[in-house]
Amino acid sequence: MRHSIRSGLLATALLAFASSAALAQVQPWMDTSKSPEVRAAAAVSAMTLDEKLGLVMGYTDPDQLVKEPDEIVSTQIKADVAAHHIKGSAGYIADVPRLGIPAQWQTDASIGVRVAGMERTALPSSLATAASFDPKVTEMGGIMIANEARASGFNVFLAGGGNLAREPRNGRNFEYTGEDPVLTGEMTGGLIRGIQSRHMVSTMKHWAVNDQESQRTTVDARISKPAMRQSDLLAFELIYDLSSPGSAMCAYNLVNGDWACENDYLNNQVLKQDWGFKGYVMSDWGAVHSSAKAANNGLDQFTGYPCCGHHGAFFSAKTLKADIASGAIAMSRIDDMAQRILWPLFAKGVVDDPAKVGPIDFNASAAVAQTAAEQSLVLLKNENDLLPLAASAKTIAMIGGNADKGVIQGGGSSGVTPIGGNAVAGLEPKTWPGPVVYIPSSPVAAMKAVKPDATVTYISGDNIKQAAALAKKSDVAIVFVTQWMGEGIDNPLELPGNQDALVAAVVKANPKTIVVVESGGAVLMPWANQVPAILEAFYPGSRGGVAIANILTGKVNPSGHLPISFPASNAQLAHDEIPGFHKPDGIKVSITYDEGAAIGYKWYDIKGFKPLFAFGHGLSYTQFNLTNLKAELAGSDVKVHFSVKNTGKVSGATAAQVYVSAEPAAGWEAPKRLGGFAKVKLEPGASQTVEVKIDPRLLATYDEATNSWVIKAGTYHLSLGEASDHLSTATDIQLPETRFSAVHAR
């Protein structure tokens, strides 16, 4: 019997192998032994023009699509999209069934699966997970959200964000990973690696210099090429090097006079020629402004029609056919567009391991989100060791921020419908980029669970006098303040409403006051000098309430470090105003980034400003000693070694940061740059030797005339610490003159 079963299984396996081998002979693009490049080229060679253009055109919202003229969108495409598009998702690109090429189902975004009506797990905001200073955190998060996306039927994820927080008031900073290229490269790269490990295509966005939301579809970002290569583009270059995303999404804005989606310098010269990008450039939804110019200047997929101001006259297969016939677009360019779209479908496993709708383990997903939050929340201040809460804290007042209901998340295309729905419905704005959503993970409920021996009382804080009275009769008061941010709008750094007044009144009534900040980015804190303890929670995700309670009580030792600087005032910002701020959309404006590559802490260093809280800052319930810093030249890299010791009494982790400074003759944009970092977790009394490699581009300046990176000969100063303004040890290294091409050897 056993022999018979084994024989049957062997026969089935041999039959399957024979079938796949036969299929590979007939359809060589299905031969998994061949490279993705060869497979993609073979598939394109077998396609008709209509099939190629089917890959190029992406659609959204069947209810709107059906209203489009038939000469723009055929009745067949309308029917196909209506039949297969996942309702409420971002977009759909048709399959090529006769060749076995699957359709592309696209979903937002980097924080979780965003589909109207589908409840899914929300990671902490990308800015929050960047605060972990641990790419493993974002990689695990990427795996989790990719698993949920695949089980929801998707195979293309519109993540992750790589724009630097050049403008602290940018309404989408919460979707990105900070103000430094190295941190952004590592953290966004980790997310994309995680997503693509689950056989999905991931996208790096918004390409490029997309640093404000005000007038985002009309603003012209003006910046020199060297400054751009050393800042915004360097962040994307590092993302690309570390994760090989299958797609890049071009942004809404113009860069130096040309729309990002038809910008030859960005798409052709930098991305495809210099970096050797093999994937495709897709448009943001509504970012297409031409047909032939866009195609010739690097746009491969015209995505998201008829959303957001697209113009049907040039967003159609009919127009592209006319451009081909007139010679405005070469047929070889159409083939290149199709091949670039197909390449990641083969390279990332989309064709060979199709997504299948199935069950989701939401408990496992929530555990990933909770771990990410616990490693990311930043303890900004802790005078007299007020935290963790002492066992003697028997009466705890929790005030404001809807903390009895849940934790806030950001709005727009990254907004996730949380498990359990919106905990605080009806808040303004109710329309795009709203609604405002609170994830039902209550910090109050979590505190009651972790402190069963204490009396925990919540009050909304709407009545400041009542809040102060409750605080006064409590052992400790915890005030929650919130700042909602969303796509398409920028925010002032001041907290909205009466929240500053609430904090001031509560701390006056009870000097043992803790403030928990749930924000999309940096906020001003006029009360910071009066409050003894501040915890920055950002948007903490599906189990954010539990993570907050665990950190406040010491069940978890905080280890997050700021991925952005918190200014002390608006006067410290590089730009007094955002062009077109809070004006009706569609105004043509421009902004010149005279600060160049000096973003965030680099700007503060140049100006001699002391921020409220510096980039890299983050406290722990234990202490660390960073010593024995040594540096050596190893090939083209500088290798740095140092020791980290936990000198405190509890287990904990810190983000050890290495900064590099050059002599003035090197022509750097700022006194120092982050060269590298390492998250180190240690038991009390334990120590560890750590190695960090510094990429040679971080020691160089970009030379536009020769399209190369140049390291000037001289002495370079390396500093080690736990924040950009807290560097405890240093060493020097001599480097020779070195010049290397900006063109990647691939």
C-alpha positions in Angstrom: 0.0 0.0 0.0 2.8 2.4 1.0 4.6 1.5 -2.2 1.5 2.2 -4.2 1.0 5.6 -2.6 4.6 6.5 -3.1 4.4 5.4 -6.8 1.3 7.5 -7.3 2.9 10.6 -5.7 6.0 10.1 -7.8 4.0 9.8 -11.0 2.0 13.0 -10.1 5.3 14.9 -9.5 6.8 13.6 -12.7 3.7 14.6 -14.7 3.7 18.1 -13.2 7.4 18.4 -14.0 6.8 17.3 -17.5 3.9 19.6 -17.9 5.9 22.6 -16.6 8.8 21.7 -18.9 6.5 21.4 -21.9 4.9 24.8 -21.0 8.4 26.4 -20.7 9.2 25.2 -24.2 6.0 26.7 -25.6 6.1 29.8 -23.4 9.7 30.4 -22.5 8.8 33.3 -20.2 7.4 30.6 -17.9 10.8 28.9 -17.6 11.9 29.6 -14.1 15.5 28.6 -14.9 15.8 31.8 -17.0 16.6 35.2 -15.6 13.7 37.7 -15.0 15.2 39.9 -17.8 15.1 37.0 -20.3 11.6 36.0 -19.3 10.3 39.5 -19.6 11.9 40.0 -23.0 10.4 36.7 -24.2 6.9 37.6 -23.1 7.1 41.0 -24.7 8.2 39.5 -28.0 5.1 37.3 -27.9 2.6 40.2 -27.2 0.4 42.2 -29.6 0.5 45.9 -29.4 -2.9 46.0 -27.6 -1.5 43.6 -24.9 1.5 45.8 -24.4 -0.6 48.9 -24.0 -2.8 46.9 -21.7 0.2 46.7 -19.3 0.8 50.4 -19.7 -2.7 51.6 -18.7 -3.9 51.3 -15.2 -7.4 52.0 -14.0 -9.3 52.8 -10.8 -12.9 53.3 -9.7 -15.1 51.3 -12.2 -18.1 53.5 -11.3 -16.3 56.5 -12.7 -14.6 54.6 -15.5 -17.9 53.6 -17.1 -18.7 57.3 -17.6 -15.6 57.8 -19.8 -16.1 58.1 -23.6 -15.7 54.9 -25.4 -13.0 56.4 -27.7 -10.9 56.9 -24.6 -11.7 53.7 -22.7 -13.2 50.8 -24.7 -16.3 49.0 -23.5 -14.2 45.9 -23.2 -11.8 47.6 -20.8 -14.6 49.0 -18.8 -16.2 45.6 -18.5 -12.9 44.0 -17.6 -12.1 46.5 -14.9 -15.7 46.2 -13.4 -15.3 42.4 -13.3 -11.9 42.2 -11.7 -11.1 45.4 -9.9 -11.2 45.0 -6.1 -13.8 47.6 -5.1 -12.2 50.4 -3.1 -8.7 49.5 -4.0 -6.1 51.7 -5.6 -6.0 50.3 -9.1 -6.1 47.5 -11.7 -3.9 46.6 -14.7 -5.3 44.0 -17.0 -3.8 40.5 -17.3 -2.6 38.8 -20.5 -4.5 35.5 -20.1 -3.2 33.8 -23.2 0.4 34.2 -22.0 -0.3 33.5 -18.4 0.5 37.0 -17.2 -1.6 37.9 -14.2 -3.5 41.1 -13.6 -1.9 43.7 -11.3 -4.1 44.6 -8.3 -2.7 47.6 -6.5 -3.2 48.6 -2.9 -2.2 51.5 -0.7 0.0 52.0 1.4 3.1 51.6 3.7 1.2 51.3 6.9 -1.3 48.6 6.0 -3.8 47.4 3.4 -6.1 50.2 2.5 -9.3 49.1 0.9 -12.7 50.7 1.7 -14.8 48.4 3.8 -12.0 45.9 4.6 -10.7 46.0 8.2 -7.0 45.4 8.3 -4.1 45.7 10.7 -2.3 49.1 10.9 1.4 49.3 11.6 2.6 52.4 13.5 3.2 55.2 11.0 6.3 55.0 9.0 7.9 57.9 10.9 7.2 55.9 14.1 8.9 52.7 12.9 11.8 54.8 11.6 12.3 55.8 15.3 13.1 52.2 16.1 16.4 52.8 14.2 16.2 49.1 13.4 15.5 47.9 9.8 14.4 44.5 11.1 11.3 46.3 12.6 10.3 47.7 9.2 11.1 44.5 7.4 8.9 42.5 9.8 6.2 45.1 9.3 6.5 44.8 5.5 6.1 41.0 5.7 3.0 41.4 7.9 1.2 43.9 5.7 2.2 41.9 2.6 0.7 38.8 4.0 -2.5 40.6 4.6 -2.4 42.2 1.1 -1.8 38.8 -0.6 -4.7 37.3 1.4 -6.8 40.2 0.2 -6.0 39.5 -3.5 -3.3 42.1 -4.1 0.1 41.7 -5.7 1.3 45.3 -6.0 1.9 47.4 -2.9 2.1 51.2 -3.3 4.8 51.5 -0.6 7.2 52.7 0.7 7.8 56.3 1.1 11.2 57.8 0.7 10.8 61.5 0.8 12.9 63.4 3.4 11.2 65.5 6.0 12.7 68.6 4.4 9.6 70.6 5.4 8.6 69.7 9.0 5.0 70.9 8.3 4.5 68.5 5.4 1.3 66.7 6.0 2.7 63.4 4.8 5.8 63.3 6.9 4.1 60.5 8.9 4.3 58.3 5.8 8.0 58.8 5.4 11.0 57.8 7.5 12.7 61.0 8.6 15.1 63.8 7.7 18.3 61.9 7.0 19.2 59.9 3.8 20.9 57.1 5.6 18.1 56.5 8.1 15.5 56.7 5.3 17.5 54.3 3.1 17.8 51.7 5.8 14.2 51.9 7.2 12.3 52.2 4.0 14.6 49.7 2.4 13.7 47.3 5.2 10.0 47.7 4.6 10.3 47.1 0.8 12.5 44.0 1.4 9.8 42.6 3.7 7.0 43.3 1.3 8.8 41.8 -1.7 9.9 38.7 0.2 6.2 37.7 0.1 6.2 37.8 -3.7 4.7 41.2 -4.2 5.9 44.2 -6.2 6.7 47.2 -3.9 7.1 50.8 -5.0 9.4 53.6 -3.8 7.6 56.9 -3.8 7.1 59.8 -4.4 9.9 60.3 -6.9 11.1 63.0 -6.2 11.6 66.2 -4.1 8.0 65.8 -3.1 8.4 67.7 0.2 5.2 69.7 0.7 1.5 68.9 0.2 0.3 72.5 -0.3 -0.3 72.9 -4.1 1.3 69.5 -4.5 0.0 69.2 -8.1 1.4 72.5 -9.2 4.4 73.4 -7.1 7.8 73.6 -8.8 10.6 72.4 -6.5 13.8 74.2 -7.4 17.1 72.8 -6.2 20.6 72.3 -7.6 21.5 68.9 -8.9 24.4 68.4 -6.5 22.2 69.3 -3.5 19.5 67.0 -4.8 21.9 64.1 -5.3 23.3 64.6 -1.8 19.8 64.7 -0.1 16.5 63.7 -1.6 17.9 61.5 -4.4 20.5 60.0 -2.1 17.8 58.7 0.1 16.1 57.0 -2.8 19.4 55.7 -4.1 20.1 54.0 -0.8 16.6 52.6 -0.7 17.1 51.2 -4.2 20.5 49.7 -3.3 19.2 48.1 -0.1 15.8 46.7 -1.4 15.6 46.7 -5.3 12.0 47.9 -5.5 10.1 46.7 -8.6 8.6 50.1 -9.2 9.1 53.8 -8.6 6.1 56.2 -8.4 6.7 59.6 -9.8 5.3 62.5 -7.8 2.7 65.2 -8.5 5.1 68.2 -8.4 7.5 69.7 -10.9 11.2 69.6 -10.3 13.3 72.4 -11.8 10.5 73.2 -14.3 9.5 69.7 -15.5 6.7 67.5 -14.1 8.2 64.6 -12.1 6.4 62.1 -14.3 7.9 63.6 -17.5 11.3 64.6 -16.0 14.1 63.3 -18.2 16.7 64.0 -15.6 15.0 62.1 -12.8 13.5 59.2 -14.7 16.0 58.5 -17.5 19.3 60.0 -16.5 19.4 59.3 -12.8 17.0 56.4 -12.2 17.4 54.3 -15.3 20.8 55.2 -16.6 22.9 56.0 -13.6 21.4 53.6 -11.2 20.5 50.8 -13.6 16.9 50.6 -12.4 15.3 47.6 -14.2 11.7 48.2 -13.0 9.0 50.6 -14.1 8.1 54.2 -13.3 4.4 54.5 -12.5 2.5 57.7 -12.2 0.9 58.9 -9.0 -2.9 59.1 -9.4 -3.4 62.3 -11.3 0.2 63.0 -12.1 0.1 62.4 -15.9 0.3 65.6 -18.1 1.2 64.3 -21.5 1.5 61.1 -23.6 4.6 61.2 -25.8 6.6 63.5 -23.6 5.8 61.4 -20.5 6.6 58.2 -22.3 9.9 59.4 -23.8 11.0 61.0 -20.6 10.6 57.8 -18.6 7.0 57.2 -17.5 6.3 53.5 -18.1 2.8 53.0 -16.6 0.0 55.6 -16.9 -1.7 54.7 -13.7 -4.9 55.5 -11.9 -7.3 56.7 -14.6 -9.8 58.4 -14.2 -8.8 59.6 -10.8 -7.6 63.0 -9.7 -7.6 65.2 -12.7 -6.2 62.9 -15.4 -7.1 64.0 -18.9 -8.5 61.3 -21.1 -7.2 62.8 -24.3 -3.7 61.6 -23.6 -4.6 58.9 -21.2 -5.7 56.3 -23.7 -4.4 53.5 -25.8 -5.8 55.3 -28.8 -3.6 58.3 -28.2 -0.5 56.2 -27.7 -1.2 54.3 -30.9 -1.5 57.7 -32.7 1.8 58.7 -31.2 3.4 55.5 -32.4 2.0 55.9 -35.9 3.3 59.5 -36.1 6.7 58.5 -34.8 6.3 60.6 -31.6 6.9 57.4 -29.6 9.1 54.7 -31.0 7.9 51.1 -30.9 11.1 50.2 -29.1 10.0 52.5 -26.3 6.6 50.8 -25.9 8.5 47.5 -25.8 10.8 48.9 -23.1 7.8 50.1 -21.1 6.1 46.7 -21.2 9.4 44.8 -20.4 10.0 47.1 -17.4 6.5 46.4 -16.1 6.9 42.6 -16.6 10.4 42.4 -15.1 9.4 42.7 -11.4 6.4 40.4 -12.0 9.0 37.7 -12.7 11.8 38.9 -10.4 9.7 39.3 -7.3 7.6 36.1 -7.8 4.3 37.5 -8.7 3.9 35.2 -11.7 5.3 32.1 -10.2 3.5 32.5 -6.8 0.2 34.2 -7.4 -1.7 36.0 -4.6 -4.7 34.0 -3.3 -7.5 35.3 -1.2 -7.6 33.5 2.1 -7.8 33.8 5.9 -5.7 36.3 7.8 -4.3 35.7 11.3 -5.1 39.1 12.8 -3.8 38.2 16.2 -0.4 37.5 14.7 -0.5 40.7 12.7 -1.5 42.7 15.8 1.5 41.2 17.6 3.8 42.5 14.9 2.3 46.0 15.1 2.6 46.0 18.9 6.2 45.0 18.8 6.9 47.7 16.2 5.3 50.3 18.4 7.1 49.2 21.6 10.4 49.5 19.8 9.6 52.9 18.2 8.0 55.1 20.8 10.5 57.8 22.0 10.9 58.9 25.6 11.8 62.5 25.1 12.1 63.6 28.7 12.1 61.9 32.1 13.1 64.2 35.0 13.6 62.6 38.4 12.8 59.2 36.9 9.1 59.9 37.0 8.8 57.0 34.5 8.3 54.1 34.7 5.3 54.7 36.9 6.1 53.8 40.5 4.2 51.1 42.4 3.1 53.9 44.7 1.1 55.5 41.9 -2.3 54.3 43.1 -4.5 57.0 41.5 -3.8 57.8 37.9 -5.6 60.6 36.0 -5.7 60.0 32.2 -6.8 63.1 30.3 -7.6 64.0 26.7 -6.8 62.7 23.3 -9.8 60.3 23.3 -7.5 58.0 25.2 -10.5 56.1 26.5 -11.4 55.1 23.0 -8.2 54.6 21.0 -5.2 56.1 19.2 -5.2 58.4 16.2 -3.9 57.6 12.7 -3.1 59.7 9.7 -5.4 60.4 6.8 -5.4 60.0 3.1 -4.3 57.1 1.0 -2.3 55.5 3.9 -5.3 55.4 6.1 -6.3 51.8 7.2 -9.8 50.7 8.2 -8.8 49.3 11.6 -10.1 46.0 13.1 -13.2 47.0 15.0 -13.8 50.1 13.0 -13.4 53.8 13.8 -13.4 54.2 17.6 -14.3 58.0 17.4 -16.6 58.5 14.4 -17.8 61.9 13.2 -14.8 64.1 13.6 -13.9 66.7 11.0 -12.8 66.5 8.3 -15.3 63.8 7.3 -14.2 64.1 3.6 -10.8 63.6 2.0 -8.2 63.3 3.4 -10.5 62.2 6.2 -12.3 60.8 7.9 -10.3 61.2 11.0 -9.9 57.6 12.4 -9.1 56.4 15.9 -7.9 52.8 16.1 -9.8 51.0 18.9 -6.8 50.4 21.1 -7.5 52.4 24.3 -4.5 53.5 26.4 -6.9 53.9 29.3 -8.1 50.3 29.0 -4.6 49.1 28.6 -3.4 51.0 31.7 -6.2 49.5 33.7 -5.1 46.0 32.6 -1.4 46.5 33.4 -2.1 48.4 36.7 -5.0 46.5 38.2 -4.0 47.7 41.7 -4.4 51.4 40.7 -7.5 53.5 40.3 -7.4 54.9 36.7 -9.8 57.7 35.9 -10.3 59.3 32.5 -11.6 62.7 31.7 -11.9 64.2 28.2 -10.1 67.5 29.0 -12.7 69.6 27.2 -13.3 71.3 30.5 -9.8 72.4 31.6 -10.8 73.3 35.2 -12.3 69.8 35.7 -9.2 68.2 34.2 -6.9 70.2 36.5 -9.1 69.3 39.5 -8.8 65.6 38.7 -5.0 65.9 38.3 -4.6 67.7 41.6 -6.2 64.9 43.6 -4.3 62.1 41.7 -0.9 60.7 42.4 0.1 61.2 38.7 -1.5 62.8 35.7 -1.1 61.6 32.1 -2.2 64.1 29.4 -2.7 62.9 25.8 -2.4 65.4 23.0 -3.0 64.7 19.4 -2.2 66.2 16.0 -4.0 64.8 12.9 -2.3 65.0 9.6 -3.4 63.9 6.2 -2.5 63.7 2.5 -3.0 66.8 0.5 -2.7 69.3 3.4 0.2 70.7 5.4 0.0 71.5 9.1 1.3 74.2 11.4 3.5 72.8 14.2 1.2 74.2 16.9 -1.1 71.7 18.5 -4.7 72.4 17.5 -7.5 73.5 19.9 -6.8 74.2 23.5 -4.4 71.3 24.1 -1.4 73.5 25.1 -3.6 75.3 27.6 -4.8 71.9 28.9 -1.2 70.7 29.5 -0.2 73.9 31.2 -3.2 73.8 33.6 -2.7 70.1 34.4 1.0 70.4 35.2 0.3 73.4 37.3 -2.2 71.4 39.3 0.1 68.3 39.6 3.9 68.6 39.0 3.9 64.8 38.4 2.5 65.2 34.9 3.4 63.0 31.9 2.4 64.1 28.3 1.9 61.5 25.6 2.1 63.0 22.1 0.3 61.3 19.2 1.4 63.3 16.2 2.3 62.9 12.6 5.6 64.6 13.1 7.3 67.4 15.1 5.1 69.7 17.2 5.9 72.7 19.2 5.7 72.2 23.0 5.5 75.6 24.8 5.0 73.6 28.1 8.1 71.4 27.6 10.1 73.0 30.4 7.3 72.6 33.0 6.4 69.0 32.2 8.8 66.4 33.7 8.1 63.5 31.3 7.2 63.4 27.6 6.6 60.3 25.5 6.4 60.8 21.7 4.0 58.0 20.4 3.6 59.3 16.8 0.7 57.2 15.3 1.3 54.0 17.2 -0.9 51.5 15.2 -3.3 48.7 15.9 -2.1 48.0 19.4 -0.8 51.5 20.2 -2.7 51.8 23.4 -1.1 48.6 24.8 2.3 49.8 23.7 1.9 53.1 25.4 0.7 51.5 28.7 3.6 49.0 28.6 6.2 51.7 28.2 4.7 54.1 30.8 4.7 51.3 33.4 8.1 49.8 32.5 6.8 46.6 31.2 8.7 47.6 28.1 11.8 49.7 28.2 11.6 52.5 25.6 14.3 52.5 22.9 13.1 54.7 20.1 15.1 57.7 18.9 13.8 60.7 16.9 14.0 60.3 13.1 13.4 64.1 12.9 14.4 67.2 14.8 11.8 68.9 16.9 12.3 72.7 16.5 12.0 75.0 19.5 10.1 77.5 17.5 9.0 78.3 13.9 11.8 80.8 13.7 14.2 77.8 13.4 12.7 76.5 10.2 14.5 76.9 6.9 11.4 78.5 5.3 9.1 81.0 6.9 6.2 80.0 4.8 5.0 77.1 2.6 4.1 78.5 -0.8 0.3 78.2 -1.3 -0.3 77.1 2.3 -4.0 76.7 3.1 -4.9 78.2 -0.3 -7.3 76.6 -2.9 -5.5 73.9 -4.9 -4.2 74.6 -8.3 -2.2 77.7 -7.7 1.1 77.6 -9.6 3.9 78.3 -7.1 7.5 77.5 -6.8 9.9 77.0 -3.9 13.7 77.3 -4.0 15.5 75.0 -1.6 18.4 77.3 -0.9 19.4 75.1 2.1 20.3 72.5 -0.5 21.2 69.2 1.2 21.2 70.8 4.7 18.0 69.2 6.0 17.0 68.8 9.6 19.8 68.5 12.1 22.3 69.7 9.4 20.3 73.0 9.1 20.4 73.4 12.9 24.1 72.8 12.9 24.8 75.4 10.2 22.7 78.0 12.0 23.8 77.2 15.5 20.2 76.6 16.5 19.4 74.4 19.6 16.3 72.4 18.8 13.8 71.4 21.4 14.7 67.8 20.8 17.5 66.8 18.4 17.6 64.2 15.7 18.5 60.8 17.2 17.4 61.8 20.7 15.8 59.1 22.8 15.9 58.1 26.5 15.8 54.7 28.2 15.1 53.4 31.7 18.8 52.2 31.7 22.1 53.8 30.7 24.7 53.0 28.1 28.4 53.7 27.8 29.7 54.0 24.2 33.5 53.7 24.0 36.6 52.4 22.1 35.7 54.1 18.8 38.1 53.0 16.0 38.0 53.6 12.3 39.8 52.0 9.4 39.7 52.2 5.6 38.6 48.9 4.1 38.5 49.1 0.3 36.1 51.9 -0.6 34.3 51.7 2.8 35.2 53.1 6.2 34.7 50.5 8.9 34.0 51.8 12.4 34.2 49.6 15.5 33.1 50.6 19.0 31.9 49.1 22.3 28.4 49.5 23.9 27.8 48.6 27.5 24.6 48.6 29.5 25.6 50.3 32.8 22.2 50.3 34.3 20.0 47.9 36.2 17.5 46.8 33.5 17.6 45.3 30.1 17.4 47.8 27.3 18.4 48.9 23.8 19.9 52.0 22.3 20.6 53.4 18.8 24.3 54.0 18.6 24.9 56.7 15.9 28.2 57.5 14.1 28.5 61.0 12.6 31.2 62.1 10.2 32.7 65.6 9.8 35.0 66.9 7.1 37.5 69.8 6.8 36.0 73.0 5.3 37.8 72.4 2.0 35.7 69.3 1.4 32.7 71.5 0.7 30.1 69.7 2.7 26.6 71.0 3.2 26.8 70.9 7.0 29.3 70.3 9.8 28.4 66.7 10.1 26.5 63.8 8.5 25.0 60.6 9.9 27.4 57.9 8.6 25.7 54.9 10.1 23.9 53.4 13.1 23.2 50.2 15.0 20.4 49.2 17.4 22.0 47.3 20.3 20.1 45.5 22.9 21.9 44.4 26.1 21.2 42.9 29.5 22.4 44.9 32.6 26.2 44.8 32.8 26.6 43.3 29.3 28.7 44.8 26.5 29.0 44.3 22.8 31.5 45.2 20.1 29.7 46.7 17.1 30.8 47.3 13.5 29.3 50.0 11.3 30.2 50.5 7.6 30.1 54.0 6.2 29.1 54.2 2.6 31.7 56.2 0.6 28.9 58.5 -0.8 28.5 59.8 2.8 32.1 60.9 2.7 31.9 62.6 -0.7 30.3 65.4 -2.6 28.6 65.1 -6.0 30.4 66.6 -8.9 27.9 67.5 -11.6 30.4 68.2 -14.3 31.8 64.6 -14.3 28.7 62.9 -12.8 30.9 61.5 -10.1 31.3 61.4 -6.3 34.5 63.0 -4.9 36.1 62.4 -1.5 38.6 65.1 -0.9 41.9 64.1 0.7 42.2 65.0 4.3 41.3 64.3 7.9 37.8 63.1 8.7 36.4 63.3 12.2 34.1 60.5 13.4 31.9 61.0 16.5 29.8 58.4 18.4 26.8 58.9 20.5 23.1 58.4 21.2 21.8 61.6 19.5 23.1 64.2 17.0 23.6 66.6 19.9 24.9 63.9 22.4 28.2 62.6 21.1 30.5 61.0 23.7 33.6 59.8 21.9 35.5 60.6 18.7 38.4 59.6 16.5 40.0 60.7 13.2 40.9 59.0 10.0 43.0 60.1 7.0 41.4 59.5 3.6 43.0 59.9 0.2 41.6 61.7 -2.7 39.0 59.4 -4.3 36.7 59.8 -7.3 34.1 57.3 -8.3 31.4 57.3 -10.9 27.7 58.0 -10.0 26.9 55.3 -12.5 26.2 52.0 -10.8 28.2 49.0 -11.9 25.4 46.4 -12.3 
